Amino acid sequence: MDRQAGTRADRDGRMATPIQNLGVYGKNRLWMKREDLLPFSFGGNKARKAGLFFREIREGGYDCVVTYGTSSSNHCRVVSNLCASRGLPCFIISPAEKSGQTFNRIMMELFQAKVTRAPVAEVHDVIEKKLEELRLAGYKPYFIEGGGHGNLGTEAYVQCFREIECFEEVRGIHFDSIFLASGTGTTQAGLVCGNLLSQGSRRVVGISIARKNPRGRDVVVDSVRSYLSAIGWDVPEPVVKDAVVFVDDYTGGGYGSGMEGVKDAVSDVVRMVLRVYGIPLDGTYTGKAFYGMTDYMKRMDIRDEDVLFLHTGGTPLFFDGLSEM
Ligand SMILES: *Cc1c(COP(=O)(O)O)cnc(C)c1O
């Protein structure tokens, strides 16, 4: 394990997450950045994003939080955990979908998040109503988009990209490709922005876990543009479009446990990665992304590269799926 890059802290005292060398994988060398090891609430990309939201909450004097997500949402678990640790009431608007018990939901209950269920079509109105109601009651509510989507979420992964560059510098290597699970696309947008800002030549490949193209790619492109324009950077449209690789061949049934078509392949990969590397992946996000990466590298005949897989977390979902394996 690398000592210098693995333990370097930023100005706020935060440590970089480790990047592990997993050795030869197929025709390439595989590395993994362990965002799942971020040290709060089982980590993951939602923990990194939430760190920035909660700084704003503290600095802005907000006294409660409203957000959106399903019962299996890693985002809602992390946000409700942070609220509980700071003594802030947490309100979650959740689509009224059928879904079983999940460890994330059990933890949200443990953190006493107040969940309001609403049909998907009414979610927007229900959120507005909740915010209004809280303001009338004298609160100063802070709203976080589902999944931590938005420029601040993107910023979190620009910072993560800097950690990756820093690691490369210290170790004298260069990642040719970075693969990750892409949902709302904010995490991917952050890495793409980081890469553009440093004029990097890395290929950032988002493996879609639910959305189909062209919408899936468009959302990532919009997030990239929105962030760059907010920081006053003018990058030509074709450059942005070129930089966003969004692969929608491995979505299966999308969010939740439905994985028609890719289920067996994903389960095999999850079992293999646990057995060989001792690293947990889940069937909704990281397992799909790892399987997608493996297949994509074969299909595109990628070889002799240093490939980085960003482990975006979701450890409670690993346990949800464990007994089925
Ligand atoms: C939310 C999530 C993602 C997707 O992140 P986006 O920024 O929404 O694309 C990937 N992996 C895990 C484990 C997640 O919880």
The ligand as an SDF file (V2000), in Angstrom:
LIG
                    3D

 15 15  0  0  0  0  0  0  0  0999 V2000
  -25.3850    6.7450   -6.3020 C   0  0  0  0  0  0  0  0  0  0  0  0
  -24.3810    5.7000   -6.6270 C   0  0  0  0  0  0  0  0  0  0  0  0
  -23.7320    5.6770   -7.8790 C   0  0  0  0  0  0  0  0  0  0  0  0
  -24.0570    6.6370   -8.9860 C   0  0  0  0  0  0  0  0  0  0  0  0
  -23.5770    7.9310   -8.7040 O   0  0  0  0  0  0  0  0  0  0  0  0
  -24.0900    9.1620   -9.5730 P   0  0  0  0  0  0  0  0  0  0  0  0
  -23.2740   10.3000   -9.1550 O   0  0  0  0  0  0  0  0  0  0  0  0
  -25.5480    9.3300   -9.2540 O   0  0  0  0  0  0  0  0  0  0  0  0
  -23.9200    8.7910  -11.0060 O   0  0  0  0  0  0  0  0  0  0  0  0
  -22.7950    4.6920   -8.0970 C   0  0  0  0  0  0  0  0  0  0  0  0
  -22.4950    3.7850   -7.1440 N   0  0  0  0  0  0  0  0  0  0  0  0
  -23.0950    3.7680   -5.9400 C   0  0  0  0  0  0  0  0  0  0  0  0
  -22.7240    2.7190   -4.9660 C   0  0  0  0  0  0  0  0  0  0  0  0
  -24.0570    4.7340   -5.6370 C   0  0  0  0  0  0  0  0  0  0  0  0
  -24.6640    4.7320   -4.4350 O   0  0  0  0  0  0  0  0  0  0  0  0
  1  2  1  0
  2  3  1  0
  2 14  2  0
  3  4  1  0
  3 10  2  0
  4  5  1  0
  5  6  1  0
  6  7  2  0
  6  8  1  0
  6  9  1  0
 10 11  1  0
 11 12  2  0
 12 13  1  0
 12 14  1  0
 14 15  1  0
M  END
$$$$
